Amino acid sequence: MDEDALIDVLDASKITSAEINERISQAVVVEEEINVTRLGYKQVAIRGSVLYFVIADMGRINDMYQNSLEYVKVLFNKAIDTSEKADTQEARL
């Protein structure tokens, strides 16, 4: 391989490296945004899991109270649909 070809390969590697570093920087920013959004819904997730386990444990009281995950999802979505609408996430939650 001659010197000019080697320089071309090194230049291409530098460009590729710069592109990768830029994408990594963008991925870090996106990851932070996702984490902030995810944490904003943590209380909803906790309440949803409590709802699921309460309904699931009702089957221990009597067999007629056995319900599926689909039933819990319907209840949860119904609660979301009928809740008061708001412009901000904090007010909605």
N, CA, C and O of each residue as an XYZ file, in Angstrom:
372
protein
N       0.858     -1.166      0.000
C       0.000      0.000      0.000
C       0.903      1.227      0.000
O       1.822      1.341      0.811
N       0.626      2.135     -0.915
C       1.466      3.322     -0.972
C       1.019      4.350      0.069
O      -0.027      4.207      0.702
N       1.822      5.367      0.223
C       1.600      6.368      1.271
C       0.300      7.143      1.075
O      -0.384      7.444      2.053
N      -0.056      7.473     -0.170
C      -1.291      8.225     -0.439
C      -2.530      7.405     -0.066
O      -3.489      7.945      0.485
N      -2.509      6.136     -0.359
C      -3.636      5.276     -0.013
C      -3.774      5.158      1.502
O      -4.883      5.145      2.037
N      -2.642      5.074      2.179
C      -2.652      4.990      3.631
C      -3.225      6.270      4.243
O      -3.992      6.211      5.204
N      -2.858      7.404      3.696
C      -3.377      8.685      4.184
C      -4.885      8.766      3.953
O      -5.616      9.253      4.815
N      -5.356      8.292      2.795
C      -6.792      8.283      2.507
C      -7.549      7.406      3.511
O      -8.623      7.778      3.983
N      -6.985      6.250      3.828
C      -7.621      5.358      4.793
C      -7.670      6.013      6.171
O      -8.684      5.929      6.864
N      -6.588      6.657      6.566
C      -6.546      7.328      7.864
C      -7.531      8.499      7.914
O      -8.194      8.712      8.929
N      -7.626      9.257      6.818
C      -8.592     10.366      6.758
C     -10.026      9.842      6.869
O     -10.851     10.419      7.578
N     -10.313      8.753      6.166
C     -11.643      8.162      6.236
C     -11.933      7.665      7.644
O     -13.059      7.786      8.127
N     -10.926      7.110      8.304
C     -11.095      6.637      9.678
C     -11.371      7.801     10.623
O     -12.190      7.678     11.534
N     -10.698      8.926     10.417
C     -10.935     10.104     11.255
C     -12.363     10.614     11.082
O     -13.029     10.965     12.056
N     -12.822     10.650      9.850
C     -14.190     11.111      9.581
C     -15.202     10.169     10.231
O     -16.159     10.610     10.868
N     -14.978      8.876     10.061
C     -15.878      7.890     10.659
C     -15.869      7.998     12.179
O     -16.921      7.918     12.814
N     -14.700      8.178     12.758
C     -14.577      8.329     14.202
C     -15.317      9.568     14.695
O     -15.982      9.516     15.730
N     -15.212     10.671     13.974
C     -15.910     11.901     14.350
C     -17.424     11.699     14.282
O     -18.154     12.164     15.157
N     -17.898     11.002     13.237
C     -19.333     10.731     13.098
C     -19.826      9.855     14.256
O     -20.895     10.098     14.816
N     -19.049      8.855     14.601
C     -19.432      7.962     15.701
C     -19.479      8.732     17.009
O     -20.416      8.560     17.789
N     -18.491      9.575     17.264
C     -18.478     10.374     18.493
C     -19.674     11.314     18.560
O     -20.246     11.510     19.633
N     -20.058     11.896     17.429
C     -21.226     12.775     17.382
C     -22.498     11.992     17.688
O     -23.354     12.468     18.434
N     -22.625     10.809     17.125
C     -23.803      9.977     17.384
C     -23.856      9.532     18.843
O     -24.935      9.462     19.430
N     -22.716      9.237     19.421
C     -22.674      8.856     20.835
C     -23.123     10.028     21.700
O     -23.872      9.840     22.659
N     -22.669     11.238     21.369
C     -23.084     12.426     22.116
C     -24.589     12.635     22.021
O     -25.237     12.967     23.014
N     -25.144     12.442     20.829
C     -26.587     12.573     20.648
C     -27.331     11.489     21.429
O     -28.386     11.753     22.005
N     -26.793     10.289     21.449
C     -27.433      9.187     22.164
C     -27.464      9.460     23.671
O     -28.432      9.106     24.344
N     -26.425     10.079     24.195
C     -26.383     10.409     25.620
C     -27.480     11.423     25.947
O     -28.161     11.293     26.965
N     -27.651     12.427     25.092
C     -28.691     13.432     25.311
C     -30.078     12.789     25.247
O     -30.929     13.065     26.093
N     -30.303     11.944     24.258
C     -31.597     11.269     24.118
C     -31.856     10.362     25.319
O     -32.978     10.307     25.822
N     -30.836      9.657     25.777
C     -30.987      8.779     26.932
C     -31.388      9.576     28.173
O     -32.234      9.129     28.947
N     -30.790     10.746     28.367
C     -31.150     11.591     29.505
C     -32.607     12.046     29.413
O     -33.320     12.046     30.417
N     -33.051     12.434     28.217
C     -34.437     12.850     28.024
C     -35.404     11.700     28.319
O     -36.444     11.896     28.948
N     -35.051     10.517     27.862
C     -35.892      9.339     28.101
C     -35.974      9.058     29.600
O     -37.056      8.771     30.113
N     -34.852      9.137     30.303
C     -34.852      8.869     31.742
C     -35.693      9.887     32.506
O     -36.413      9.524     33.436
N     -35.606     11.156     32.119
C     -36.407     12.186     32.785
C     -37.892     11.910     32.552
O     -38.690     11.992     33.485
N     -38.263     11.588     31.328
C     -39.660     11.290     31.011
C     -40.134     10.045     31.748
O     -41.235     10.023     32.297
N     -39.308      9.018     31.758
C     -39.648      7.761     32.438
C     -39.876      7.990     33.923
O     -40.836      7.471     34.492
N     -39.006      8.760     34.549
C     -39.156      9.021     35.976
C     -40.402      9.844     36.273
O     -40.961      9.752     37.366
N     -40.839     10.643     35.312
C     -42.056     11.417     35.493
C     -43.291     10.546     35.619
O     -44.284     10.963     36.215
N     -43.243      9.359     35.074
C     -44.381      8.435     35.120
C     -44.224      7.353     36.181
O     -45.006      6.403     36.209
N     -43.234      7.478     37.049
C     -42.963      6.442     38.043
C     -44.153      6.231     38.973
O     -44.491      5.089     39.284
N     -44.798      7.313     39.424
C     -45.938      7.180     40.321
C     -47.085      6.417     39.650
O     -47.775      5.631     40.298
N     -47.281      6.650     38.370
C     -48.328      5.929     37.642
C     -47.989      4.435     37.584
O     -48.859      3.581     37.753
N     -46.733      4.143     37.346
C     -46.309      2.744     37.285
C     -46.494      2.054     38.629
O     -46.907      0.896     38.686
N     -46.192      2.757     39.695
C     -46.362      2.178     41.033
C     -47.842      1.901     41.292
O     -48.199      0.826     41.773
N     -48.689      2.858     40.977
C     -50.123      2.666     41.195
C     -50.669      1.543     40.327
O     -51.522      0.772     40.767
N     -50.182      1.447     39.097
C     -50.619      0.367     38.212
C     -50.217     -0.993     38.743
O     -50.990     -1.948     38.659
N     -49.014     -1.092     39.291
C     -48.577     -2.384     39.828
C     -49.359     -2.736     41.093
O     -49.686     -3.902     41.314
N     -49.660     -1.739     41.922
C     -50.481     -1.995     43.111
C     -51.859     -2.496     42.686
O     -52.374     -3.465     43.244
N     -52.450     -1.832     41.698
C     -53.753     -2.248     41.181
C     -53.705     -3.699     40.705
O     -54.591     -4.489     41.029
N     -52.678     -4.047     39.943
C     -52.560     -5.415     39.430
C     -52.482     -6.428     40.567
O     -53.206     -7.424     40.559
N     -51.618     -6.186     41.533
C     -51.423     -7.173     42.589
C     -52.631     -7.276     43.511
O     -52.924     -8.357     44.023
N     -53.328     -6.179     43.728
C     -54.549     -6.250     44.532
C     -55.588     -7.109     43.826
O     -56.211     -7.977     44.437
N     -55.768     -6.859     42.538
C     -56.754     -7.635     41.781
C     -56.316     -9.097     41.678
O     -57.145    -10.001     41.782
N     -55.028     -9.328     41.474
C     -54.526    -10.705     41.382
C     -54.721    -11.446     42.704
O     -55.043    -12.634     42.707
N     -54.528    -10.752     43.824
C     -54.686    -11.394     45.138
C     -56.144    -11.629     45.508
O     -56.426    -12.418     46.410
N     -57.066    -10.971     44.842
C     -58.483    -11.189     45.141
C     -58.897    -12.631     44.851
O     -59.846    -13.139     45.448
N     -58.193    -13.280     43.946
C     -58.472    -14.675     43.646
C     -58.223    -15.587     44.828
O     -58.782    -16.682     44.894
N     -57.396    -15.156     45.759
C     -57.134    -15.949     46.962
C     -58.329    -15.912     47.911
O     -58.533    -16.837     48.697
N     -59.113    -14.845     47.835
C     -60.298    -14.716     48.689
C     -61.374    -15.683     48.219
O     -61.948    -16.432     49.009
N     -61.636    -15.653     46.913
C     -62.661    -16.530     46.346
C     -62.328    -16.711     44.866
O     -61.872    -15.778     44.205
N     -62.557    -17.908     44.358
C     -62.241    -18.198     42.962
C     -62.983    -17.309     41.973
O     -62.514    -17.089     40.857
N     -64.130    -16.803     42.379
C     -64.898    -15.982     41.443
C     -64.193    -14.650     41.155
O     -64.547    -13.967     40.195
N     -63.192    -14.268     41.981
C     -62.487    -13.008     41.798
C     -61.221    -13.159     40.958
O     -60.427    -12.222     40.883
N     -61.016    -14.288     40.338
C     -59.826    -14.461     39.512
C     -59.996    -13.670     38.220
O     -60.986    -13.815     37.503
N     -59.008    -12.836     37.948
C     -59.052    -11.968     36.772
C     -57.742    -12.067     36.015
O     -56.715    -12.469     36.561
N     -57.799    -11.699     34.771
C     -56.621    -11.778     33.925
C     -55.899    -10.432     33.884
O     -56.420     -9.406     34.321
N     -54.700    -10.474     33.351
C     -53.944     -9.247     33.131
C     -54.703     -8.335     32.171
O     -54.657     -7.113     32.310
N     -55.391     -8.914     31.214
C     -56.182     -8.123     30.260
C     -57.241     -7.300     30.994
O     -57.484     -6.146     30.642
N     -57.865     -7.885     32.001
C     -58.868     -7.176     32.799
C     -58.235     -5.979     33.510
O     -58.813     -4.892     33.542
N     -57.058     -6.182     34.072
C     -56.359     -5.100     34.765
C     -55.999     -3.998     33.773
O     -56.141     -2.815     34.083
N     -55.541     -4.372     32.599
C     -55.200     -3.372     31.578
C     -56.420     -2.559     31.176
O     -56.322     -1.347     30.983
N     -57.567     -3.213     31.047
C     -58.803     -2.501     30.700
C     -59.155     -1.500     31.796
O     -59.505     -0.356     31.504
N     -59.065     -1.925     33.057
C     -59.358     -1.018     34.175
C     -58.400      0.173     34.194
O     -58.821      1.317     34.368
N     -57.121     -0.106     34.015
C     -56.096      0.934     34.050
C     -56.316      1.938     32.923
O     -56.269      3.148     33.146
N     -56.557      1.435     31.712
C     -56.785      2.323     30.570
C     -58.075      3.124     30.728
O     -58.151      4.281     30.316
N     -59.082      2.502     31.326
C     -60.337      3.209     31.570
C     -60.117      4.364     32.541
O     -60.661      5.453     32.354
N     -59.322      4.124     33.571
C     -59.006      5.178     34.538
C     -58.264      6.329     33.859
O     -58.525      7.496     34.151
N     -57.356      6.008     32.969
C     -56.613      7.048     32.242
C     -57.554      7.826     31.333
O     -57.493      9.054     31.274
N     -58.420      7.117     30.628
C     -59.335      7.776     29.682
C     -60.340      8.686     30.372
O     -60.709      9.728     29.830
N     -60.787      8.299     31.565
C     -61.819      9.082     32.250
C     -61.250     10.136     33.192
O     -61.999     10.936     33.752
N     -59.920     10.142     33.372
C     -59.334     11.142     34.264
C     -59.393     12.517     33.615
O     -59.522     12.650     32.398
N     -59.296     13.531     34.460
C     -59.371     14.911     33.991
C     -58.166     15.228     33.107
O     -57.027     14.918     33.456
N     -58.431     15.842     31.974
C     -57.365     16.191     31.040
C     -56.635     17.437     31.533
O     -57.230     18.291     32.190
N     -55.346     17.537     31.214
C     -54.541     18.691     31.618
C     -53.480     18.963     30.560
O     -53.129     18.089     29.768
N     -52.980     20.186     30.565
C     -51.980     20.576     29.568
C     -50.570     20.140     29.930
O     -49.734     19.956     29.045
N     -50.296     19.974     31.210
C     -48.955     19.573     31.632
C     -48.984     18.181     32.236
O     -50.011     17.720     32.734
N     -47.864     17.538     32.183
C     -47.751     16.184     32.725
C     -47.996     16.188     34.234
O     -48.690     15.312     34.750
N     -47.438     17.158     34.938
C     -47.611     17.214     36.394
C     -49.074     17.345     36.775
O     -49.544     16.666     37.688
N     -49.799     18.219     36.076
C     -51.213     18.408     36.382
C     -52.024     17.149     36.031
O     -52.956     16.791     36.751
N     -51.676     16.499     34.956
C     -52.374     15.292     34.526
C     -52.179     14.157     35.532
O     -53.118     13.430     35.854
N     -50.950     14.018     36.019
C     -50.674     12.936     36.969
C     -51.297     13.232     38.310
O     -51.172     12.434     39.239
